[in-house]
Amino acid sequence: MRSELGKKKHGEIIPDEAFQSPVKMPLWGLDIVELTGHNLEAHGREEVNRLLQSGWLLLHIYTLKYPEDGVWRERPMAILGRPRNRREQAGKESR
């Protein structure tokens, strides 16, 4: 028997649990103060890993599709956000 999850009517969006965010709050609830985007190939991946280790959050991964010399290329990309740190919050609260 086929799963009902895979079936949809024209124009109907059925959420796929595999693509649900593990964070169950709105993006603005994360208190992000800076955004950056990087490709996930070789050098870019090293930079993304460095940012993640320093406390940045991985917000989204997507495939950038673009034409180059008449050929469509694809490049994996990541969007990261830097959450406000405790010192910045304390400084704002004491004002």
C-alpha positions in Angstrom: 0.0 0.0 0.0 1.2 3.5 -0.9 1.6 6.0 1.9 -0.9 8.9 1.9 2.0 11.3 2.6 3.3 10.9 -1.0 -0.1 11.7 -2.6 -1.3 15.2 -3.1 -3.9 17.1 -4.9 -3.0 19.8 -7.4 -1.8 22.8 -5.6 -1.8 21.2 -2.2 1.4 21.3 -0.1 2.0 18.4 2.2 4.8 18.9 4.7 7.6 16.4 4.7 8.9 15.6 8.2 12.4 15.1 6.8 12.5 18.8 6.0 11.0 20.1 9.2 13.3 22.4 11.2 14.4 20.9 14.6 14.0 24.4 16.0 10.3 25.0 16.9 10.3 28.8 17.1 10.1 31.6 14.5 13.4 32.7 13.0 13.2 36.1 14.7 13.0 34.2 18.1 16.6 33.1 17.6 17.8 36.7 18.0 20.1 36.6 15.0 22.2 39.8 14.6 24.2 38.9 11.5 23.7 36.7 8.5 26.2 35.2 6.0 26.1 32.9 3.1 28.8 30.5 1.9 29.2 27.8 -0.7 29.7 24.3 0.6 32.5 23.3 -1.7 36.1 22.8 -0.5 37.2 26.2 1.0 33.7 27.4 1.7 33.0 24.3 3.7 36.0 24.9 5.9 34.7 28.5 6.6 31.2 27.2 7.4 32.7 24.6 9.8 34.8 27.4 11.5 31.7 29.6 11.9 29.6 26.7 13.3 32.4 26.0 15.9 32.4 29.6 16.9 28.7 29.6 17.7 27.0 30.5 14.4 23.7 28.6 13.6 23.1 26.8 10.3 19.8 28.3 9.1 19.3 26.9 5.6 21.0 24.8 2.9 20.0 25.2 -0.7 21.3 24.7 -4.2 22.2 27.8 -6.2 21.5 27.2 -9.9 23.1 29.7 -12.3 24.1 29.8 -16.0 27.8 30.0 -16.9 29.1 30.0 -20.4 25.7 28.7 -21.7 25.7 25.7 -19.2 23.5 25.6 -16.0 25.7 25.0 -13.0 24.7 24.0 -9.4 26.4 24.9 -6.2 25.4 23.9 -2.7 25.0 26.9 -0.4 24.5 27.6 3.3 23.0 30.5 5.2 24.3 31.0 8.7 23.2 33.3 11.4 25.1 34.7 14.4 23.0 34.9 17.5 23.4 37.8 19.8 25.8 36.9 22.5 25.2 37.4 26.2 27.5 40.4 26.5 25.6 42.2 23.8 22.3 41.4 25.5 23.6 42.5 28.9 24.8 45.8 27.4 21.4 46.5 25.8 19.5 45.6 29.0 21.6 47.9 31.2 20.8 51.0 29.0 
